[in-house]
């Protein structure tokens, strides 16, 4: 006849290996689950990267086609997906400017310039927009900063001359128009603008020389 105490002891001995087997099973299961979770995270990360790339390509295509409104939607979607890059904001600024959304364009250009200090195009666009909106002081600020960085740019010097001329800073305007002409001597419009500036200062002879040069270039 089996003793009760022996039976309890026997069950206790059997319980130990069963617990160890259970712990081992759950340990392996946890390892499998962790692996699945990591695989899922990696897969979703890849999918997210691919999705961003697709949206980016679509936005660029729409922009090239001149479908700026739709391109704006895609660039904003891209930013919402976490792809915040200077070039994204710059392209967004271009599209907004084309759509007549000046405030949004200026914000995008400023963001692009803040994100990448080496970019000059956003600052240049801000300068041009300031001239267009009759904010010549802002134009001088933006374009002067570019001129200090890249003093051999015809576009920067010419438009800086325009901004100074609007402010009646005629000497500064003449200085910048002259530098621009040294770079692009065959651009007739620069000679005309220089002539108008001389005329505003009372320099009739200098103005006539500039107008004469402009006419010669237009006949070529």
Buried (B, 14 or more C-beta within 10 A) or exposed (E): EEEEEEEEEEEEEEEEEEEEEEEEEEEEEEEEEEEEEEEEEEEEEEEEEEBBEEBBEBBBEBBEEEBBEBBBBBBBBBBEBEBEBBBBBBBBBBBBBBBEBEEBBBBBBBBBBEBBEEBBBBBBBBBBBBBEEEBBEBBBBBBBBBBEEEEEBBBBBBBBBBBBBBBEBBEBBBBBBBBBBEBEEEBBEBBBBBBBBBBEBEBEEBBEBBBEBBEEBEEE
